Amino acid sequence: MLTTFSAEAAELWRLRYFVPTSAESEITFGSSKAAEKLNTSGHSGNLVFANGIGIGYCTLRSNVSLEGVSYIFRNDSLDLSYTIGNSLSFTFGAGRLINGRGELSLNGVSYATENSTGGAVFFNLGIPFFGGELLLGYRQNNIEYNNYQSQISGNTVTLADPVKLLSSQISVGIGFIF
């Protein structure tokens, strides 16, 4: 009475394109922590090889105002994924931040940094549609921005506290199968 589950890699090449439709975030700055919807734009692309391994690129730009502080984030990530299934497909993967920029406005002073670290995890569902596929995805980013700086009266001022961004996006997309 043993049953087995077999998940095989996709045997088709796939080219996929996603856009975010909604985003939630939790931002930690100093001792304050707040959750809010993000205004997010961007896109991601992914190429899945016939063995199921995929490579991709994701860029997201988000902004939000919380507790009197305005935040702007831009993140670029390289993604590595694995896809199973030929008709209905499931993809899971991880992304590594390669370029992140954070800006914030605090008490009328603008600060910026490009000192950021972090990554992402994601999964996607592909549903067959007229020779291609419709895609639904979920992505969660965990990024820390350090050393926000500003020029005030000719002096460089650095904020001691990092900003931690935990954000999640639901994305939709289209895929081409060949």
C-alpha atoms as a printed R data frame, in Angstrom:
    type eleno elety resid chain resno      x      y       z
1   ATOM     1    CA   MET     A     1  0.000  0.000   0.000
2   ATOM     2    CA   LEU     A     2  2.827  2.349  -0.736
3   ATOM     3    CA   THR     A     3  2.221  5.181  -3.107
4   ATOM     4    CA   THR     A     4  4.892  7.193  -4.767
5   ATOM     5    CA   PHE     A     5  4.981 10.747  -5.938
6   ATOM     6    CA   SER     A     6  7.070 11.628  -8.918
7   ATOM     7    CA   ALA     A     7  7.782 15.201  -9.913
8   ATOM     8    CA   GLU     A     8  9.674 15.458 -13.123
9   ATOM     9    CA   ALA     A     9 11.317 18.472 -14.618
10  ATOM    10    CA   ALA     A    10  9.623 20.284 -17.433
11  ATOM    11    CA   GLU     A    11 10.671 19.047 -20.864
12  ATOM    12    CA   LEU     A    12  9.863 22.283 -22.650
13  ATOM    13    CA   TRP     A    13 11.621 25.608 -22.931
14  ATOM    14    CA   ARG     A    14  9.669 28.511 -21.468
15  ATOM    15    CA   LEU     A    15 10.071 32.264 -21.675
16  ATOM    16    CA   ARG     A    16  8.100 34.079 -18.966
17  ATOM    17    CA   TYR     A    17  7.242 37.670 -18.144
18  ATOM    18    CA   PHE     A    18  5.634 38.885 -14.882
19  ATOM    19    CA   VAL     A    19  4.335 42.171 -13.480
20  ATOM    20    CA   PRO     A    20  3.403 42.740  -9.816
21  ATOM    21    CA   THR     A    21 -0.281 43.378  -9.092
22  ATOM    22    CA   SER     A    22 -0.216 43.934  -5.337
23  ATOM    23    CA   ALA     A    23  2.361 44.215  -2.590
24  ATOM    24    CA   GLU     A    24  2.466 44.211   1.194
25  ATOM    25    CA   SER     A    25  5.387 45.208   3.373
26  ATOM    26    CA   GLU     A    26  6.762 45.302   6.858
27  ATOM    27    CA   ILE     A    27  9.344 48.020   7.383
28  ATOM    28    CA   THR     A    28 11.584 48.179  10.437
29  ATOM    29    CA   PHE     A    29 13.477 51.429  11.073
30  ATOM    30    CA   GLY     A    30 15.165 51.822  14.431
31  ATOM    31    CA   SER     A    31 12.708 50.743  17.100
32  ATOM    32    CA   SER     A    32  9.622 51.269  14.944
33  ATOM    33    CA   LYS     A    33  8.011 48.551  12.872
34  ATOM    34    CA   ALA     A    34  4.999 49.071  10.623
35  ATOM    35    CA   ALA     A    35  3.138 47.171   7.940
36  ATOM    36    CA   GLU     A    36  1.550 48.816   4.936
37  ATOM    37    CA   LYS     A    37  0.606 48.277   1.297
38  ATOM    38    CA   LEU     A    38  3.374 49.308  -1.076
39  ATOM    39    CA   ASN     A    39  2.943 51.185  -4.331
40  ATOM    40    CA   THR     A    40  4.970 48.785  -6.476
41  ATOM    41    CA   SER     A    41  5.918 48.684 -10.127
42  ATOM    42    CA   GLY     A    42  8.398 46.599 -12.048
43  ATOM    43    CA   HIS     A    43  8.709 43.379 -13.960
44  ATOM    44    CA   SER     A    44 10.563 40.113 -14.089
45  ATOM    45    CA   GLY     A    45 11.607 37.743 -16.811
46  ATOM    46    CA   ASN     A    46 12.562 34.100 -16.642
47  ATOM    47    CA   LEU     A    47 13.966 31.591 -19.114
48  ATOM    48    CA   VAL     A    48 13.329 27.941 -18.228
49  ATOM    49    CA   PHE     A    49 15.473 25.357 -20.004
50  ATOM    50    CA   ALA     A    50 14.212 21.913 -21.044
51  ATOM    51    CA   ASN     A    51 15.779 20.363 -17.924
52  ATOM    52    CA   GLY     A    52 13.593 22.548 -15.654
53  ATOM    53    CA   ILE     A    53 16.335 24.904 -14.482
54  ATOM    54    CA   GLY     A    54 15.551 28.560 -14.999
55  ATOM    55    CA   ILE     A    55 17.422 31.839 -14.791
56  ATOM    56    CA   GLY     A    56 15.822 35.228 -14.492
57  ATOM    57    CA   TYR     A    57 15.995 38.880 -13.591
58  ATOM    58    CA   CYS     A    58 13.587 40.882 -11.440
59  ATOM    59    CA   THR     A    59 13.391 44.628 -10.903
60  ATOM    60    CA   LEU     A    60 10.979 46.245  -8.451
61  ATOM    61    CA   ARG     A    61 10.411 49.859  -7.450
62  ATOM    62    CA   SER     A    62  8.296 50.548  -4.354
63  ATOM    63    CA   ASN     A    63  7.314 53.557  -2.308
64  ATOM    64    CA   VAL     A    64  5.302 54.157   0.838
65  ATOM    65    CA   SER     A    65  4.905 56.688   3.646
66  ATOM    66    CA   LEU     A    66  4.841 55.351   7.197
67  ATOM    67    CA   GLU     A    67  4.750 57.271  10.459
68  ATOM    68    CA   GLY     A    68  5.978 60.502   8.863
69  ATOM    69    CA   VAL     A    69  8.824 58.881   6.910
70  ATOM    70    CA   SER     A    70  8.689 58.497   3.103
71  ATOM    71    CA   TYR     A    71 10.501 55.481   1.659
72  ATOM    72    CA   ILE     A    72 11.514 54.607  -1.905
73  ATOM    73    CA   PHE     A    73 13.128 51.256  -2.702
74  ATOM    74    CA   ARG     A    74 14.565 49.911  -5.943
75  ATOM    75    CA   ASN     A    75 15.748 46.310  -6.092
76  ATOM    76    CA   ASP     A    76 17.313 44.286  -8.895
77  ATOM    77    CA   SER     A    77 17.740 40.546  -8.399
78  ATOM    78    CA   LEU     A    78 19.133 37.571 -10.280
79  ATOM    79    CA   ASP     A    79 16.912 34.517  -9.943
80  ATOM    80    CA   LEU     A    80 17.526 30.780 -10.115
81  ATOM    81    CA   SER     A    81 14.540 28.435 -10.295
82  ATOM    82    CA   TYR     A    82 13.372 24.899 -10.957
83  ATOM    83    CA   THR     A    83 10.158 24.011 -12.820
84  ATOM    84    CA   ILE     A    84  8.238 20.744 -12.706
85  ATOM    85    CA   GLY     A    85  5.376 19.695 -14.973
86  ATOM    86    CA   ASN     A    86  4.731 20.042 -18.685
87  ATOM    87    CA   SER     A    87  1.170 21.262 -19.045
88  ATOM    88    CA   LEU     A    88  0.359 22.544 -15.577
89  ATOM    89    CA   SER     A    89  3.696 23.681 -14.159
90  ATOM    90    CA   PHE     A    90  4.989 24.666 -10.744
91  ATOM    91    CA   THR     A    91  8.157 26.710 -10.265
92  ATOM    92    CA   PHE     A    92 10.047 27.486  -7.082
93  ATOM    93    CA   GLY     A    93 13.210 29.492  -6.750
94  ATOM    94    CA   ALA     A    94 15.373 32.049  -5.018
95  ATOM    95    CA   GLY     A    95 16.747 35.436  -5.950
96  ATOM    96    CA   ARG     A    96 19.913 37.238  -4.924
97  ATOM    97    CA   LEU     A    97 19.942 41.021  -4.675
98  ATOM    98    CA   ILE     A    98 22.548 42.451  -7.060
99  ATOM    99    CA   ASN     A    99 21.593 46.112  -6.845
100 ATOM   100    CA   GLY     A   100 19.493 47.824  -4.213
101 ATOM   101    CA   ARG     A   101 18.881 51.499  -3.582
102 ATOM   102    CA   GLY     A   102 16.955 53.002  -0.712
103 ATOM   103    CA   GLU     A   103 15.835 56.578  -0.215
104 ATOM   104    CA   LEU     A   104 13.995 58.069   2.716
105 ATOM   105    CA   SER     A   105 12.805 61.499   3.750
106 ATOM   106    CA   LEU     A   106 12.922 62.178   7.489
107 ATOM   107    CA   ASN     A   107 12.031 65.566   8.999
108 ATOM   108    CA   GLY     A   108 12.400 67.229   5.585
109 ATOM   109    CA   VAL     A   109 15.884 65.796   4.986
110 ATOM   110    CA   SER     A   110 16.485 63.261   2.189
111 ATOM   111    CA   TYR     A   111 18.815 60.314   2.775
112 ATOM   112    CA   ALA     A   112 19.961 57.671   0.286
113 ATOM   113    CA   THR     A   113 22.002 54.478   0.244
114 ATOM   114    CA   GLU     A   114 23.133 51.802  -2.165
115 ATOM   115    CA   ASN     A   115 24.520 49.643   0.641
116 ATOM   116    CA   SER     A   116 22.000 46.805   0.684
117 ATOM   117    CA   THR     A   117 21.932 43.044   1.122
118 ATOM   118    CA   GLY     A   118 19.226 40.441   0.853
119 ATOM   119    CA   GLY     A   119 17.365 38.036  -1.319
120 ATOM   120    CA   ALA     A   120 14.023 36.574  -2.259
121 ATOM   121    CA   VAL     A   121 12.101 33.322  -2.495
122 ATOM   122    CA   PHE     A   122  9.294 32.780  -4.978
123 ATOM   123    CA   PHE     A   123  6.958 30.274  -6.536
124 ATOM   124    CA   ASN     A   124  4.858 30.371  -9.706
125 ATOM   125    CA   LEU     A   125  1.989 28.386 -11.137
126 ATOM   126    CA   GLY     A   126  1.723 28.019 -14.927
127 ATOM   127    CA   ILE     A   127 -1.653 27.207 -16.486
128 ATOM   128    CA   PRO     A   128 -1.807 26.176 -20.177
129 ATOM   129    CA   PHE     A   129 -3.451 28.749 -22.423
130 ATOM   130    CA   PHE     A   130 -3.514 28.710 -26.275
131 ATOM   131    CA   GLY     A   131 -0.029 27.305 -26.801
132 ATOM   132    CA   GLY     A   132  1.440 29.371 -23.989
133 ATOM   133    CA   GLU     A   133  0.673 29.724 -20.325
134 ATOM   134    CA   LEU     A   134 -0.935 32.108 -17.899
135 ATOM   135    CA   LEU     A   135  1.157 32.650 -14.786
136 ATOM   136    CA   LEU     A   136  0.376 33.442 -11.182
137 ATOM   137    CA   GLY     A   137  3.264 34.068  -8.822
138 ATOM   138    CA   TYR     A   138  4.176 34.963  -5.267
139 ATOM   139    CA   ARG     A   139  7.505 36.529  -4.259
140 ATOM   140    CA   GLN     A   140  8.868 37.495  -0.851
141 ATOM   141    CA   ASN     A   141 11.873 39.815  -0.511
142 ATOM   142    CA   ASN     A   142 13.927 40.294   2.653
143 ATOM   143    CA   ILE     A   143 16.329 43.225   2.227
144 ATOM   144    CA   GLU     A   144 18.357 45.398   4.605
145 ATOM   145    CA   TYR     A   145 19.546 48.894   3.675
146 ATOM   146    CA   ASN     A   146 22.486 50.316   5.655
147 ATOM   147    CA   ASN     A   147 24.342 53.628   5.931
148 ATOM   148    CA   TYR     A   148 21.722 56.087   4.699
149 ATOM   149    CA   GLN     A   149 23.577 59.358   4.058
150 ATOM   150    CA   SER     A   150 22.751 62.998   3.421
151 ATOM   151    CA   GLN     A   151 24.702 66.226   2.974
152 ATOM   152    CA   ILE     A   152 23.686 68.789   5.609
153 ATOM   153    CA   SER     A   153 25.548 72.124   5.691
154 ATOM   154    CA   GLY     A   154 28.479 70.570   3.820
155 ATOM   155    CA   ASN     A   155 28.777 67.649   6.249
156 ATOM   156    CA   THR     A   156 27.914 64.033   5.554
157 ATOM   157    CA   VAL     A   157 25.340 62.716   7.998
158 ATOM   158    CA   THR     A   158 24.866 58.946   8.259
159 ATOM   159    CA   LEU     A   159 21.858 57.348   9.925
160 ATOM   160    CA   ALA     A   160 22.892 54.764  12.504
161 ATOM   161    CA   ASP     A   161 19.833 52.545  12.081
162 ATOM   162    CA   PRO     A   162 19.337 50.305   9.058
163 ATOM   163    CA   VAL     A   163 15.998 49.943   7.299
164 ATOM   164    CA   LYS     A   164 14.736 46.385   6.937
165 ATOM   165    CA   LEU     A   165 12.169 45.666   4.250
166 ATOM   166    CA   LEU     A   166 10.167 42.455   4.260
167 ATOM   167    CA   SER     A   167  7.861 42.657   1.267
168 ATOM   168    CA   SER     A   168  5.692 40.271  -0.684
169 ATOM   169    CA   GLN     A   169  4.208 40.612  -4.142
170 ATOM   170    CA   ILE     A   170  1.552 38.748  -6.073
171 ATOM   171    CA   SER     A   171  2.365 38.774  -9.784
172 ATOM   172    CA   VAL     A   172  0.610 37.789 -12.973
173 ATOM   173    CA   GLY     A   173  2.231 37.018 -16.271
174 ATOM   174    CA   ILE     A   174  2.343 35.250 -19.559
175 ATOM   175    CA   GLY     A   175  4.633 32.517 -20.777
176 ATOM   176    CA   PHE     A   176  5.661 31.272 -24.191
177 ATOM   177    CA   ILE     A   177  6.422 27.574 -24.610
178 ATOM   178    CA   PHE     A   178  8.735 26.309 -27.327
